[in-house]
Amino acid sequence: MSIARQRRRLGNSAIEVSSVGLGCWPMAGMTTIGANSSDSLDTIRAAFDAGINFLDTAFAYGAAGESDAVIAKFLPECERSDLVVATKGGIHWDADGKRVNDARPAVLRSELEQSLERLRTDYVDLFYLHAPDPNVPIAESAGGCRELLESGLARTIGVSNVDVSQLDAFTAECPIVACQPPYNILQRGIESDIIPWCKEHSVSVVTYWPLMKGLLAGKLKRDHQFAEKDSRKNYEVFQGKQWELNQDFVDVLREISRESGHSVAEIVVNWTINQPGITTALCGAKRADQIRETARAMTWSIADGHLQKIQSAFELREQKLAN
Ligand SMILES: NC(=O)c1ccc[n+]([C@@H]2O[C@H](COP(=O)([O-])OP(=O)(O)OC[C@H]3O[C@@H](n4cnc5c(N)ncnc54)[C@H](OP(=O)(O)O)[C@@H]3O)[C@@H](O)[C@H]2O)c1
């Protein structure tokens, strides 16, 4: 399958995006260890060279917009129209580094304007509400997003971390082209609600955590010791019984990798972008070799026999988790 064939339409818009997008959170260096702006710039270049045209950032990606700053360095190296830049507003960090949800319309506008300054561009292709604000009705945040759309600062609007009732309430006030939930080969909760809703409303599903923060890249061994500062150890999937069962599952992927000649990360991302209703998987990376590897997922298809093996391993893990 050619890379060109992997361009997909973003909702009902005229925008076309690659089925693998580059997630810029690791470049922010807030939870990832060892990120630096030189490697990050190389990562964006490698992504672009590998056929990725879709960059995912946010106002909150970095204490001072570090991921926006790297994208700004890359933008002069290509035509602006060759890149689809998506950002998000509605989350920021307070002076103590604590996460704050504030999605009042004035705040959303101010965050987008600040991001545009950091990005050194006049518009973003897609602006998401990063997450609903518990203190602001979502319809009010949606009204703020509609104004950003009408002002031309954002070409299209999306939402992230919402449920179906919030999708209904948001879209009553503002049209959207994309919804950004977490989803991967092990965490498939959205298949029963978000994906059908998006299909029905011609909204793209742009998923985050396809590699489950590296767990599904297959390089973390069973006896891996997380560094003191590595926040991944706080997630259940990296702990106790889940960690053991996840390693059993990844062992099956490792076997498929040996048989197919494709890496575990490629297999996992390939599986994700070929699920019904999925437009793009946002793969995080902070080094060029990482995104080169995941971008290769756009160039081939998993054999049916291997798909069945993956499904059996998934069902076995689900059974064992329930016991
Ligand atoms: N809307 C939201 O609320 C939200 C939330 C989370 C994420 N996102 C978006 O989704 C993107 C993806 O999420 P994510 O970055 O957290 O997680 P992810 O894509 O599931 O995993 C990325 C991590 O996997 C490891 N990795 C990547 N490629 C690899 C490779 N080829 N080989 C080995 N390891 C590899 C890297 O970790 P190491 O380098 O540390 O090994 C990298 O930081 C984010 O960057 C962000 O744009 C959005």
The ligand as an ORCA input file, in Angstrom:
! r2SCAN-3c Opt
* xyz 0 1
  N      -5.845     14.720     23.865
  C      -5.204     14.284     24.911
  O      -5.620     14.465     26.079
  C      -3.926     13.525     24.693
  C      -3.390     12.729     25.744
  C      -2.239     12.012     25.480
  C      -1.631     12.098     24.234
  N      -2.143     12.897     23.246
  C      -1.504     13.006     21.909
  O      -1.262     11.714     21.408
  C       0.133     11.523     21.170
  C       0.499     10.089     21.476
  O       0.485      9.851     22.865
  P       1.849      9.615     23.683
  O       2.945     10.312     23.000
  O       1.555      9.977     25.100
  O       1.986      8.030     23.672
  P       2.249      6.922     22.549
  O       2.262      7.432     21.172
  O       1.352      5.799     22.880
  O       3.735      6.468     22.966
  C       4.813      7.324     22.680
  C       6.056      6.806     23.386
  O       6.368      5.509     22.929
  C       7.770      5.376     22.787
  N       8.018      5.101     21.377
  C       7.531      5.729     20.300
  N       7.972      5.180     19.161
  C       8.773      4.202     19.541
  C       9.528      3.286     18.835
  N       9.509      3.254     17.514
  N      10.263      2.405     19.537
  C      10.246      2.412     20.892
  N       9.534      3.273     21.633
  C       8.807      4.158     20.951
  C       8.394      6.671     23.210
  O       8.727      6.594     24.612
  P      10.255      6.653     25.117
  O      11.014      7.479     24.129
  O      10.145      7.292     26.454
  O      10.670      5.237     25.163
  C       7.262      7.660     23.031
  O       7.363      8.748     23.913
  C       0.796     12.574     22.080
  O       2.113     12.832     21.701
  C      -0.150     13.727     21.947
  O       0.074     14.409     20.736
  C      -3.287     13.585     23.470
*
